[in-house]
Amino acid sequence: NTPPSHIMRAALMRPVASYLPGHATLRFKKLLVVIKQTAYEEYSQLRLRGQAPKALRWKRLESRYKAHKQCVNDLIAALRRHNVEFSTVNRVELDRQHLRGVDLVVAVGGDGTVLSAAHFLDHGTIPLLGVNSDPSSPDELASSVTKQSDERRSHGALCMCTSLDMHDEISKVLYGGGVLSNRARIQTIVKSTFSETRLVPALNDMLIANPSPAAVSRFRMGFISKMDTTDSGPLQDGNLNGGNESDEQQQQQLINPTYGTVTRFGGIPFGVHRSINVWSSGIWVSTSTGSSAAMVNAGGSIMDLNSPELQYLVREHMLEANSGMECKEAGQGLLSQEESLHLRWNSQKGTIFIDGSHMTHDLELGDEIKISNDAPPLQLFMRDYGKASTDPKMNPITGLSR
């Protein structure tokens, strides 16, 4: 008998699987190396057009560019020594056609490069390995002097190794070693008036807000679950379209003690419950992987990395003095595997920011959003810190207390 879906998914989400190298056969035969485009390269193009900012520190940018290029050259030389077939592509030029026949993607740069590459691995069948090409020096990490370290360097939290130790770590992975983790991701579907759009899975987090940080984000937030109904008529945002029923009959069909308002995604009816109107600066949604980034700094909590749950947090939730405790507590919580978050966007403009500012989706008044962890997990190679890989209170990438 096939196990229930929630049991299969729980097994899939066990975060750590170790591979011990014990033979000389390559485990991965064709690699794609995704290379970051540095700030030095981007600003150099602007300088040719006379558009570069005047306050740029060119020597520092050039130094970081050289460190990155040295890492890329060293990685390519290492792959050639191992006789591995590989191709390279700039991060900004990455396309799905580059993934044909590839069985491992290596992202060279920092966390942003890892996140960009992960967006193209939406099926979760190709593993991803990140290399931090320009890590902070040990002296910078140990320093307690304010602004001693360069805050523009990537933390490398999603990278398995750095330019300092990648030779050993890459070799280990190529021959069957390394720590491979299945990371939960956020699946988002946006339903507009005439279409439904499935967005790329988010590995870290997602921000839904008005594109202007000074504007109020208005939306209705609730939870949805599949409902059993024999009604085949189209339902949208709690309304029947094209039916001959009276207003009273429609209301009786759409509001019931079990589900409340009904909506549809992919033609499947869902009951909306525990919904509230929200005035705020938007809403954060994060995975356990991203909970130690923007989410915790916005007032959320760091999650157990083993958890497949999602965390949500309304930003600057504007509540009236007479708001009940239920309304106050509704702005923050965890989304279980069986639940989906539902938003009905009530502002004229809105934007979904996926894993930062590079990947976005615009919203219009009346759009509906379904958020869940239904996306296929990402296979991500992570640094092995021994105890950190089994202690949920320790970051398995940095080895530090979370």
C-alpha positions in Angstrom: 0.0 0.0 0.0 1.1 3.5 -0.7 1.7 5.6 2.4 -0.5 8.7 3.0 0.8 11.8 1.2 1.6 13.6 4.4 3.8 10.7 5.5 5.6 10.6 2.2 6.2 14.3 2.3 7.5 14.2 5.9 10.0 11.5 4.8 11.1 13.6 1.9 11.7 16.6 4.1 14.3 14.9 6.4 17.0 17.5 5.8 20.2 15.6 5.9 21.5 12.7 3.9 25.2 11.8 3.9 27.2 10.3 1.1 30.6 8.7 2.0 33.1 8.7 -0.8 34.5 5.2 -1.2 35.1 4.7 -4.9 36.6 6.6 -7.8 33.5 6.7 -10.0 32.1 10.2 -10.7 28.6 10.6 -9.3 27.8 13.6 -11.4 28.7 13.5 -15.1 27.5 16.9 -16.4 27.6 20.2 -14.5 26.3 23.6 -15.1 28.3 26.4 -13.4 26.3 29.6 -12.8 28.5 32.6 -12.4 27.7 35.8 -10.6 28.0 39.1 -12.4 29.9 41.3 -10.0 29.1 44.9 -9.1 32.4 45.9 -10.7 31.3 44.5 -14.0 27.8 46.1 -13.8 29.1 49.6 -12.8 31.9 49.4 -15.4 29.2 49.1 -18.1 27.5 52.2 -16.6 30.8 54.1 -16.5 31.2 53.6 -20.3 27.8 55.3 -20.7 28.7 58.0 -18.2 26.0 56.8 -15.8 28.1 55.4 -12.9 27.5 56.9 -9.4 30.3 59.3 -8.4 30.7 57.8 -4.9 31.8 54.4 -6.0 35.0 52.9 -4.4 36.5 51.5 -7.6 39.5 49.9 -5.9 37.4 47.9 -3.5 35.0 46.8 -6.3 37.9 45.8 -8.4 39.5 43.8 -5.6 36.3 41.9 -5.0 36.0 41.3 -8.7 39.5 39.8 -8.9 38.8 37.6 -6.0 35.6 36.3 -7.6 37.3 35.7 -11.0 40.2 33.8 -9.3 37.6 31.6 -7.6 35.9 30.9 -10.9 39.2 30.1 -12.7 40.2 27.8 -9.9 36.9 26.0 -10.0 37.1 25.5 -13.8 40.7 24.2 -13.4 39.5 21.7 -10.7 36.7 20.4 -12.8 39.0 19.9 -15.8 41.4 17.9 -13.6 38.5 15.6 -12.7 37.5 15.2 -16.3 34.0 16.4 -15.6 31.8 17.7 -18.5 30.6 21.2 -17.7 29.4 24.4 -19.2 29.3 27.9 -17.7 26.7 30.7 -17.9 26.4 34.1 -16.4 23.7 34.4 -13.7 21.8 37.1 -15.7 21.7 34.9 -18.8 20.6 31.6 -17.1 17.7 30.0 -18.9 16.0 26.6 -18.7 17.7 25.4 -21.9 21.0 25.5 -20.1 19.7 22.7 -17.8 19.3 20.1 -20.5 21.1 16.9 -19.4 22.6 18.5 -16.3 22.7 16.5 -13.1 24.4 19.1 -10.8 24.3 22.9 -10.8 27.1 24.8 -9.1 26.4 28.5 -8.3 29.5 30.6 -7.8 29.0 34.0 -6.1 27.0 34.1 -2.9 23.5 33.6 -1.6 21.9 35.7 -4.3 23.4 33.5 -7.0 22.2 30.4 -5.2 18.7 31.8 -5.0 18.6 32.8 -8.6 19.8 29.3 -9.7 17.2 27.7 -7.4 14.4 29.4 -9.2 15.1 27.4 -12.3 15.2 24.1 -10.4 11.5 24.2 -9.7 11.0 20.4 -10.2 13.5 19.6 -7.4 15.3 16.9 -9.4 18.7 18.6 -9.9 20.9 19.2 -6.9 22.4 22.6 -6.3 25.8 23.5 -4.7 26.8 27.0 -3.8 30.3 28.4 -3.6 31.0 31.7 -1.8 33.5 33.2 -4.2 34.5 36.2 -2.0 34.1 35.3 1.7 35.0 37.5 4.6 38.5 36.9 6.0 39.0 35.2 9.4 40.2 38.6 10.7 37.0 40.3 9.6 34.8 37.7 11.2 36.7 37.8 14.5 36.8 41.6 14.6 34.5 43.4 17.1 35.2 46.8 15.5 32.2 48.5 14.0 32.1 48.4 10.2 35.4 46.4 10.1 33.8 43.9 7.7 32.4 44.7 4.3 28.6 44.6 4.8 28.1 44.1 1.0 29.8 40.8 1.0 27.5 37.8 0.9 27.0 35.9 4.1 27.2 32.6 2.1 24.5 31.1 4.3 23.3 28.9 1.4 26.8 28.0 0.2 28.3 24.6 0.9 31.9 26.0 0.6 34.0 29.0 -0.1 36.9 29.8 -2.4 39.2 28.8 0.5 38.1 25.2 0.8 36.2 24.4 -2.4 38.8 22.0 -3.8 38.3 19.4 -1.1 34.5 20.0 -0.9 33.9 19.9 -4.6 36.0 16.7 -5.0 34.0 15.1 -2.2 30.7 15.8 -3.9 31.8 14.7 -7.3 32.7 11.3 -6.0 29.6 10.7 -3.9 30.2 12.5 -0.7 28.8 15.7 0.9 25.7 16.5 2.8 22.6 16.7 0.7 19.6 18.4 2.2 16.0 18.6 1.0 14.9 22.2 1.6 11.2 23.2 1.8 10.0 25.9 -0.5 7.0 28.2 -0.9 4.5 27.5 -3.7 2.4 30.6 -4.7 -0.5 30.7 -7.2 -2.0 34.1 -8.2 -5.5 34.1 -9.6 -6.4 37.2 -11.7 -9.7 37.9 -13.5 -8.8 35.8 -16.6 -5.8 33.7 -15.6 -3.9 31.8 -12.9 -0.1 32.1 -12.6 2.1 29.6 -10.7 5.1 31.5 -9.5 8.6 30.0 -9.2 9.2 28.4 -5.7 10.8 30.6 -3.1 13.6 29.0 -1.1 14.1 31.7 1.5 11.1 34.0 1.8 8.5 36.1 0.0 7.3 39.6 0.6 3.8 40.7 -0.6 3.4 44.5 -0.3 2.5 47.7 -2.1 5.5 48.6 -4.3 5.7 51.9 -2.4 7.1 51.4 1.1 5.2 54.4 2.3 1.8 53.1 1.1 -0.7 51.0 3.0 -1.1 47.4 1.8 -4.7 46.3 2.1 -5.7 42.7 1.8 -8.0 40.1 3.3 -6.1 37.2 4.8 -7.5 33.8 5.7 -6.9 30.0 5.3 -8.3 27.7 2.7 -8.9 24.0 2.5 -10.4 21.8 -0.2 -14.1 21.3 0.1 -16.4 18.5 -1.2 -19.0 20.0 -3.5 -21.0 18.7 -6.4 -21.5 22.2 -7.8 -19.7 22.6 -11.1 -20.4 26.2 -11.7 -17.5 28.7 -11.7 -16.8 30.4 -8.4 -14.5 33.4 -8.0 -13.8 35.5 -4.9 -17.0 34.2 -3.3 -19.3 35.0 -6.2 -21.1 32.8 -8.7 -20.8 33.9 -12.3 -23.4 33.2 -15.0 -25.8 31.4 -12.7 -29.6 31.9 -12.7 -30.0 31.7 -8.9 -31.3 34.5 -6.9 -29.0 36.5 -4.6 -30.4 34.7 -1.6 -29.8 31.3 -3.2 -26.2 32.3 -4.1 -25.6 33.4 -0.6 -26.8 30.1 0.8 -24.6 28.2 -1.5 -21.5 30.3 -0.8 -21.7 30.6 2.9 -22.0 27.6 5.1 -21.0 26.8 8.7 -18.1 24.5 7.6 -16.3 26.6 5.0 -17.6 30.2 4.8 -16.7 31.8 1.5 -15.8 29.6 -1.5 -13.1 30.2 -4.1 -11.4 28.1 -6.8 -7.8 27.4 -7.8 -7.2 25.2 -10.8 -10.9 24.5 -10.9 -10.9 23.0 -7.4 -13.2 24.6 -4.9 -11.7 25.7 -1.6 -13.4 27.0 1.5 -12.0 30.2 3.0 -12.2 30.5 6.8 -10.7 32.5 9.7 -10.3 35.5 7.4 -9.7 39.1 8.5 -9.2 42.4 6.8 -5.6 43.7 7.1 -4.1 47.2 6.8 -0.4 47.0 7.0 3.0 47.3 5.3 2.6 43.9 3.7 3.2 40.3 4.8 6.3 38.2 5.0 6.2 34.4 4.4 9.4 32.3 5.0 10.6 28.8 5.0 12.6 27.3 7.8 15.7 28.0 5.7 14.8 31.7 5.4 13.5 32.2 8.9 17.0 33.3 10.1 17.1 36.1 7.5 14.5 38.9 7.0 11.8 37.1 9.0 13.6 37.0 12.4 14.7 40.7 11.9 11.1 41.7 11.2 10.0 40.2 14.5 9.5 36.5 13.6 11.2 33.5 15.1 14.0 31.2 13.9 12.6 27.8 13.0 13.9 24.3 13.2 15.6 23.7 9.9 14.0 20.3 9.8 10.5 21.8 9.8 8.5 21.8 6.5 6.2 24.5 7.9 6.0 28.0 6.7 6.0 31.1 8.8 4.0 34.3 8.1 4.2 37.7 9.6 2.2 40.8 8.9 4.4 43.9 8.7 3.4 46.8 10.9 -0.1 45.5 11.4 -2.4 48.5 12.0 -5.0 47.5 14.6 -7.8 49.5 16.1 -8.0 50.0 19.8 -11.0 47.7 20.1 -9.5 44.9 18.0 -10.0 41.5 19.7 -7.2 39.2 20.7 -8.0 36.8 17.8 -7.4 39.6 15.3 -4.2 40.7 17.0 -2.8 37.1 17.1 -3.8 36.4 13.5 -1.0 38.5 12.0 1.7 36.0 12.9 2.0 32.2 12.9 3.0 29.0 11.3 1.4 27.3 8.3 1.2 23.5 8.6 1.6 21.1 5.7 -2.2 20.7 5.5 -2.9 24.4 5.3 -2.8 27.1 2.6 -2.7 30.8 3.2 -5.2 32.8 1.2 -5.0 36.6 0.4 -7.4 38.7 -1.5 -5.5 41.9 -2.6 -7.5 45.0 -1.9 -5.0 47.7 -2.9 -4.8 49.2 -6.4 -1.2 48.1 -6.7 0.9 45.3 -5.2 4.0 43.3 -5.8 5.2 39.8 -4.8 9.0 39.8 -4.1 10.4 36.3 -4.4 13.7 35.7 -2.5 14.7 39.3 -2.7 14.1 42.1 -5.3 15.2 40.4 -8.5 12.2 38.1 -9.0 8.8 39.9 -8.8 5.1 39.5 -9.8 2.7 42.5 -10.0 -0.7 42.4 -8.4 -3.9 44.2 -9.1 -7.0 44.9 -7.1 -9.0 41.7 -6.7 -6.2 39.3 -7.3 -6.3 36.2 -5.1 -3.1 34.5 -3.8 -2.8 30.9 -2.6 0.4 30.2 -0.5 1.5 26.7 0.6 4.6 24.5 0.9 3.4 22.3 -2.0 6.5 23.1 -4.1 9.0 20.3 -4.7 11.8 20.6 -2.1 15.2 21.8 -3.4 18.1 19.4 -3.2 20.8 21.6 -1.7 24.3 20.6 -0.7 25.2 22.1 2.7 28.3 22.4 4.8 28.7 19.6 7.4 29.5 20.9 10.8 28.9 17.6 12.7 26.7 18.6 15.6 25.2 21.5 13.7 23.6 19.1 11.2 21.6 17.4 13.9 21.1 20.3 16.5 18.1 22.4 15.3 19.4 25.3 17.4 22.7 25.5 15.4 23.1 26.8 11.9 24.4 23.8 9.8 26.1 26.2 7.4 27.9 28.5 9.8 28.2 26.1 12.7 27.1 28.9 15.0 24.2 29.1 17.4 21.0 30.1 15.7 
